């Protein structure tokens, strides 16, 4: 039930993003040629509030949630798990994205897309002195029973 609600919320969010993307190019006139006053509005997207991450422990709580937020699971008839590994650089950019474990090869592309579409991630915490870190995220899919 919870997975259905999450998928429904992601689906609705996707629909609303597509709806806002379709805006006619010529919005200063209506189809009948009359001038129409328009007002530019800023559309806010459903992004989580960004706050500075101060510790590596916080970062490793943030990272899997962020990847999962961008994940559209491959629909399967059985439960599966995919482990993806990637390098996060100081500025939040990523590289070396690859699957290190899977029991559903058909789901691999969706997991890689989830990692890449979350880029750039938040920068590494200032308390962490290295320029990059390797991260692994496990994404699980459970069929509804």
C-alpha positions in Angstrom: 0.0 0.0 0.0 2.8 2.4 1.0 4.7 1.6 -2.3 1.5 2.3 -4.3 1.1 5.7 -2.6 4.7 6.6 -3.3 4.4 5.5 -6.9 1.1 7.5 -7.2 2.8 10.6 -5.8 5.7 10.3 -8.1 3.3 9.7 -11.1 1.3 12.8 -10.1 4.4 14.9 -9.7 5.6 13.7 -13.1 2.3 14.7 -14.7 2.4 18.1 -13.1 5.9 18.7 -14.3 4.9 17.8 -17.8 1.8 20.0 -17.6 3.9 23.0 -16.6 6.4 22.3 -19.4 3.7 22.8 -22.0 3.2 26.5 -22.3 2.4 28.0 -25.6 5.2 30.1 -27.1 3.1 33.1 -27.9 1.2 33.8 -24.6 0.7 37.5 -25.2 -2.2 36.9 -27.6 -5.2 34.6 -27.5 -6.1 32.4 -30.5 -8.5 35.2 -31.8 -5.7 37.8 -32.0 -6.8 39.9 -29.1 -4.0 41.2 -26.8 -4.0 39.6 -23.4 -2.1 40.9 -20.4 0.1 38.2 -18.9 2.0 38.1 -15.7 5.1 36.0 -15.3 4.9 33.7 -12.4 7.6 31.5 -10.8 6.6 27.9 -10.6 8.1 26.1 -7.6 8.8 22.4 -8.0 8.5 19.8 -5.3 12.2 19.8 -4.2 13.2 19.0 -0.6 14.5 22.0 1.3 18.2 22.1 1.0 20.1 22.5 4.2 23.8 22.2 4.8 25.0 18.7 5.6 27.6 18.9 8.3 28.7 15.3 8.8 29.5 12.3 6.7 26.8 10.3 8.6 24.2 12.9 7.6 25.4 12.7 4.0 25.0 8.9 3.9 21.5 9.3 5.2 20.7 12.0 2.6 22.2 10.2 -0.5 20.1 7.0 -0.6 16.9 9.1 -0.1 17.9 11.4 -2.9 18.6 8.5 -5.3 15.3 6.8 -4.3 13.5 10.1 -4.9 14.6 10.0 -8.6 14.0 6.3 -9.0 11.2 4.9 -11.2 11.3 1.2 -10.5 11.3 -1.4 -13.2 8.0 -3.3 -12.7 8.7 -7.0 -12.1 6.7 -10.0 -11.0 9.1 -10.7 -8.2 11.0 -8.8 -5.5 14.4 -7.6 -6.5 17.4 -5.7 -5.2 20.0 -3.7 -7.1 23.2 -2.3 -5.6 24.8 0.7 -7.5 28.2 2.2 -6.7 29.4 5.6 -7.8 31.9 8.3 -6.9 30.7 11.6 -5.4 33.0 14.5 -5.9 33.5 17.5 -3.5 31.0 19.7 -5.5 28.3 17.0 -5.6 29.0 15.8 -9.2 29.3 12.1 -9.7 31.2 9.7 -11.9 31.9 6.0 -12.3 28.3 4.9 -11.9 28.0 1.1 -12.2 26.0 -1.8 -10.9 27.8 -4.0 -8.4 25.0 -6.4 -7.5 21.6 -7.3 -8.9 19.1 -10.1 -9.1 17.1 -8.4 -11.8 19.3 -7.2 -14.7 16.2 -5.6 -16.4 16.1 -3.1 -13.5 19.7 -2.0 -13.8 19.0 0.8 -16.3 16.3 2.4 -14.1 18.7 2.4 -11.1 21.6 4.0 -13.1 19.1 6.6 -14.4 18.0 7.4 -10.8 21.6 8.0 -9.7 22.4 10.2 -12.8 19.2 12.2 -12.7 19.9 13.3 -9.0 23.1 15.0 -10.1 24.4 17.3 -8.8 24.0 16.1 -5.3 24.7 18.3 -2.3 28.4 19.0 -1.8 30.4 16.8 0.5 30.5 18.1 4.1 33.2 20.6 4.8 34.3 18.4 7.7 35.2 15.6 5.2 38.6 16.6 3.9 39.0 14.3 0.9 37.9 15.4 -2.6 35.7 12.5 -3.4 34.1 9.4 -1.8 32.7 6.1 -3.1 29.1 5.5 -2.3 26.9 2.4 -2.6 23.1 2.6 -2.6 20.8 -0.4 -2.5 17.4 -0.1 -4.1 14.8 -2.7 -3.4 11.5 -3.4 -5.2 8.8 -5.5 -3.5 5.7 -6.8 -5.4 2.4 -6.1 -3.8 0.9 -9.2 -2.2 
